[in-house]
Amino acid sequence: MKVIKPRQPVEEENKVHTTQQRRLGRSIISIVLLGWVTAAAAHEQHGGYSAGEPGNPRKPAREIVVLLNEMDYSPAVIEVKRGEQIHFVLRNVGTEAHEFLLATTAENLKHAAAMKKNPDMEHDEPNGLRLNAKKSGEILWKFSKAGTFEYSCLIPTHREFGMIGKVIVK
């Protein structure tokens, strides 16, 4: 009876195995980096800050208090000058969570469709905020572009029930 001993891996096989592990590691890193770049590009397309840009806390700002009621905002229309910086003080006086997302109507409609698929989506952007009932928050925004923009609540059905406001930038 012949006993077969397991053979010891040779140094060349170890090098090939190590090289394959490195390639796999590099591939995984490349995929992760590509995902981050794609996500960043999607964010730029998604938000893009069509209504202006995040404000500078070191510069003066006009304060506007916006009440988030049950299915409406007060005020529903705000006028600002191009280049003006606004300190929005948002107060949810309603009995459920509401949002304030500042963008174009087209962008908010697109975002609303995404929210229907994921209603618990949280906004981590300088132009949007979700507030639970009886909570307050702030957004500092510089309106660097003229036009008519909107703020709306994109929680499913809230926009459809009237949670839309306008910002007219002259």
C-alpha positions in Angstrom: 0.0 0.0 0.0 1.3 3.3 -1.1 0.8 6.3 1.2 0.2 9.6 -0.6 1.5 12.5 1.4 0.0 16.0 0.7 2.5 18.0 -1.1 3.8 21.2 0.2 2.8 24.3 -1.9 5.7 25.6 -3.8 6.8 29.2 -3.5 5.5 30.0 -7.1 2.0 28.8 -6.2 2.0 31.1 -3.2 3.0 34.0 -5.3 0.2 33.3 -7.8 -2.3 33.0 -5.0 -1.1 36.3 -3.4 -1.2 38.1 -6.7 -4.8 36.9 -7.3 -5.8 38.1 -3.8 -4.3 41.5 -4.6 -6.1 41.7 -7.9 -9.4 40.8 -6.2 -8.7 43.4 -3.5 -8.0 46.1 -6.1 -11.1 45.1 -8.0 -13.2 45.5 -4.9 -11.7 48.9 -4.1 -12.3 50.0 -7.7 -15.9 49.0 -7.5 -16.4 50.8 -4.2 -14.7 54.0 -5.5 -16.8 53.8 -8.7 -19.9 53.6 -6.5 -18.9 56.6 -4.5 -18.2 58.6 -7.7 -21.5 57.5 -9.1 -23.4 58.5 -5.9 -21.7 61.9 -5.9 -22.7 62.5 -9.5 -26.2 61.4 -8.8 -26.4 63.8 -5.8 -25.2 66.6 -8.1 -27.9 65.8 -10.6 -30.5 65.2 -7.9 -29.9 68.2 -5.7 -27.8 70.5 -7.9 -29.1 73.3 -5.8 -31.1 74.9 -8.6 -32.6 77.4 -6.2 -29.2 78.8 -5.2 -26.6 77.6 -2.7 -26.1 76.9 1.0 -25.7 80.2 2.9 -22.6 81.5 4.7 -23.2 81.8 8.5 -20.7 84.7 8.6 -22.8 86.9 6.3 -26.0 88.7 7.2 -29.3 87.0 6.5 -33.0 88.0 6.7 -35.0 85.7 9.0 -38.2 84.2 7.7 -40.3 81.9 9.9 -42.2 79.2 8.1 -44.9 77.2 9.9 -45.4 73.6 8.7 -49.1 73.0 9.4 -51.3 70.1 8.5 -50.9 70.0 4.8 -49.9 73.6 4.2 -47.2 76.2 4.8 -47.4 79.7 6.3 -46.4 81.8 4.4 -47.2 80.0 1.2 -45.3 82.6 -1.0 -42.0 84.3 -0.2 -40.3 87.0 -2.2 -36.6 87.5 -2.1 -34.0 89.4 -4.1 -31.4 87.6 -6.1 -28.2 87.3 -4.0 -30.2 87.6 -0.8 -29.4 85.2 2.1 -32.4 83.9 4.0 -32.3 82.2 7.4 -35.4 80.0 7.4 -36.7 79.1 10.8 -38.9 76.1 10.3 -41.5 75.2 12.9 -43.6 72.1 12.5 -46.8 73.0 14.3 -48.6 70.0 12.9 -49.3 66.6 14.5 -47.1 64.6 12.2 -43.8 64.8 10.5 -43.4 67.2 7.6 -40.6 68.3 5.3 -39.3 71.5 3.7 -37.4 70.8 0.5 -36.3 73.8 -1.6 -35.8 73.1 -5.3 -37.6 73.4 -8.7 -41.0 71.9 -9.2 -39.6 69.3 -11.6 -36.9 68.3 -9.1 -39.4 68.0 -6.2 -41.8 65.9 -8.3 -38.9 63.6 -9.2 -37.8 63.4 -5.6 -41.5 62.8 -4.5 -41.6 59.7 -6.8 -38.5 58.4 -5.1 -40.0 59.1 -1.7 -43.1 57.0 -2.6 -40.7 54.0 -3.0 -38.9 54.9 0.3 -41.2 57.0 2.5 -38.7 57.0 5.5 -36.0 58.5 3.4 -34.1 61.2 5.4 -32.7 64.4 3.8 -29.2 65.2 4.6 -28.9 68.2 2.3 -28.6 71.9 3.0 -31.8 72.6 1.1 -34.1 70.2 2.9 -35.2 69.2 6.3 -37.6 66.7 7.9 -39.1 67.7 11.2 -41.2 65.6 13.6 -44.3 67.1 15.0 -43.8 70.1 17.3 -40.1 70.3 16.3 -38.1 73.2 14.8 -35.1 73.5 12.5 -33.2 76.0 10.4 -31.9 76.3 6.9 -29.5 79.0 5.7 -29.8 79.7 2.0 -28.5 82.1 -0.5 -30.7 82.7 -3.5 -28.1 83.2 -6.2 -30.4 82.5 -9.1 -33.5 84.4 -10.3 -36.7 82.5 -10.9 -39.6 80.8 -9.1 -38.8 77.9 -6.9 -40.8 75.9 -4.5 -40.6 74.3 -1.1 -42.7 71.2 -0.5 -43.2 68.2 1.7 -42.4 65.1 -0.1 -43.7 62.6 2.4 -46.1 60.6 0.4 -49.5 62.3 -0.1 -48.5 65.5 1.7 -47.6 67.4 -1.5 -50.8 66.2 -3.1 -52.8 67.5 -0.2 -51.3 71.0 -0.6 -48.0 71.2 1.1 -46.3 73.4 -1.5 -45.0 76.9 -1.1 -43.3 79.3 -3.6 -40.1 81.4 -3.5 -40.0 84.1 -6.1 -36.5 85.4 -6.6 -36.3 88.8 -8.4 
